[in-house]
Amino acid sequence: MRGKRTRGLHLCVAVLGIVFLCFEIYAQNTLQLKRPGKLFSPSKIPLLEAPDRDAWQKPELILDALEIEKGQIIADIGAGSGYLTTKLLKRTGPAGIVYAVDIQQEMLDHIKNRLSTSDAEIVRLVLGNMDDPLLPENTIDTAILLSTYHEIAHPVDFMKKVKSSLKPGGRIAIIEFGKESPIGPPLNVRLPEELVINELKQAGFVLQRKYTFLLPYQYFLMFTSY
């Protein structure tokens, strides 16, 4: 009798374990499918320019890793306040071009207001949309999506449009907050690396490199087209 009760208890525990596992898998899938993430409000621009951001964002290390040099043509997709745009134009110099792309005119207006006359000659402000960054074809050396990819509603189609804007051998960098990060967007819009890699593969890209230990809170993926 005791043996039957023990077996029954073990069976109950096993069933509960399966149930909890199913709930966990369901929750993970729900997190992955919460698309797109909410757009970052222009009213929160001061957060993008917080004094401590450079310490964890490490923008110069990102640009070093991407080998951004003078004369290159770079697209900052989801440029926001221009945090990265202003650093890019210093790297490309007057011989290069930086396309600052955003779907919110308020963000582009903010970037315009912070540019000097000489900087304005390097930066091209582009009001894109959720389906298309509206970049010129066969023009871009490197496209960077810094904390932007999770805001895209139809990422595969969107990234195909980005691909068409790249020169042969052009690259795409995607930088997103990991699920363990103590800062960043809500957990239910953070995307697993594997999901991003799979979607970029569908769009015609191959993963070239992961920068695993460069950033404390974000993963950093670099792709080339094939």
N, C-alpha and C positions, 0 to 999 in steps of 0.2 A: 504494500500500500504506500509505504514511504517512498519507494522507488518510483511509483507512478506519479506521486506528487512532485518529486524532484524533476522527473522528465517534463512534467507539465509546466513547472516553473521555468525550466531552461527554454522550453518552447515559447513561453510567453515573453521572456527576455529577448529571444531571437526575433520574434515578430515585432516587438517594440523597437528593436535596433533597426530593422528594415524600414519601419515607418519613419523613424527619425532621419534615416539616411535619405529616404525619398523626399522628405520635407527639405533637407539640406540641398539636395540636387535641384529641387524646384525653386528654392530661394536663389541659388546661384544662377539658374537660367533666367529667372525674373530680373536679376541685376543686369545680366548681359543684354536683355531685350528692352531695357528702358532707354529707348532712343526716340528722338535726340535729347540730349541734356539741355537744360534751360540756358538760354543765352545769358552771358554776363552783362549785367545792366551797366550802362554808362554812368549811372549815379554812383557806382562803386569803383570808379576809376582810381581813387586814391589807394585802394587796396592793391591794384596792379603796380603801383609805383611806391609801395611801402619801402622804407629805408633798409629793412633787413632782407629784402628779396634777393639781392645779388648774392648774399651769403649762402642761400640754399639753391637758388636757381642756377648759379654758376654760368652766366651767359657767355663769358669769354672762353670758358672751357668747351662749351657747346660749339662755338664758332671755330675754335681751334680743331676740334674733332671733325668738323665738316670742311675744314681747310678753305674757309671763306677768304678770298684774296681780292686784291685790287682788280678792277675791270670786270668782275663777274656780275651776272644778272641773277638776282635772288628774289624769290617770292615769299613774303611773310603772310601766310594765309591765316586769317583770324588775328589780324594785327592788334586789335584792341586799342589800347592807349598809345601804342607805338613803342612799348618797352623794348622789344627786340629790334624794331625797325631802326631806331636811332643808333643802336650799336652796330647793326649791319652796314649802314651807310658809311660809318667810319672805316670799316674794313674794305668795302668795295671802292671807296674813293670816287672822285669826280668822273672817272672813266667807266664806272659801273652804274647799275640801276638797281633800285630796290622797289619792288611792287608791294605796297601795303594794301592788302585785301581785307575787307570786312563787309558784313551785310548790314551794319548799322551806321547810318550817316553820321550820327553823333560821335562815334569813334573816329571816323575819318576827319571830321571837323577838329577834333581834339589834336590829332596828329598834325594836321595842317598848321594849327596855331602854335605848335611847339617847334616847328622847323624854322631854321634861319633861311635867308634868301638863297644861299649857296646850297643848303641841304635840300631845299624844295626842287632844285634842278636835278637832283639824283633820285628822289622818291616819286613814284607814280602812285597816286591814290586811286584805288579801284573799288567801286561799290558793286560787289558781287551779290549772289543770291544763294539760297540754300541748296540749289541744284547745280550751280556752276560758278566757279571763281572768276569767270570772264577774263581770263588771261590770254594774251596773244599766243598763237600756236608756235611751237618749235623755237622758243625764245629763252626759256629759263634754265640756268645751270643747276640750281638747287632750290627746292621748295620746302619750306619749314612750316609745320603745323604744331605750334607750341600750345598745349592745353586747349586744343581746338577740335580735335577729331571726334570727341564724344558729343559735340554739338551738331554733328552732321546727320541729317535725317536718312539719307540714302548714300551711305559711304562708298559702296562699290561704284555706282554710277558717277558720283562726284569725283572719285579718284581717277576714273577713266578720263574725265575732263582735265584733271591736273596733268595726267600723263601726256595728253596731246599738247600741252604747253611746254613740255620739257624738250631740250635739245637732245640729240642722240647721246646716250651716256649720262643723261641728267639724273639727279638723285632726289629722293624725298626723305625728309626726317620727320618722324612723328614722336612727340614727347607728351606723355600722359601720366597722371597720378596713379600710382599703384593702390591696390585695395588696403594695404597696411599703412599707408601714409596718414599721419595725424592731421595733415592739412590737405586742402583741396576741395573739389566739388563733392556733393552728396555721394555716399557709397553706391547708391542704386544707379548711378550713371557712369561709374568708373568701369572701364573696359579691360578685360584680361588681355595680356599680350597675345595669347594664342588666337583670340578672336580677331584682333587687329591684323596679325600676320596673315590669317586665312582670307580676310576681306581684301587685303592688298594683293594677295596672290590672284584672287578672282578679277581684280582690276588690271592685272598684267604686270605685277611687280614681283621681284624676288628679294628676300631679305639678304642684305649685304653684311650687316653687322649689328650686334647688340652691344651697347655701351652699358655694361651691367653695373659697374660700381662708380660711375661718374657722378650721378645725382642721388642725393639722399632720399628723396620722396617720389621720384618719377622714373619710369623706364624710358629708354631712349633707343629708338629703332631707326635704322637707315636702310632704305630700299633703292634698288635700281630697276629699271624696266627691262623687259625681255621681249 
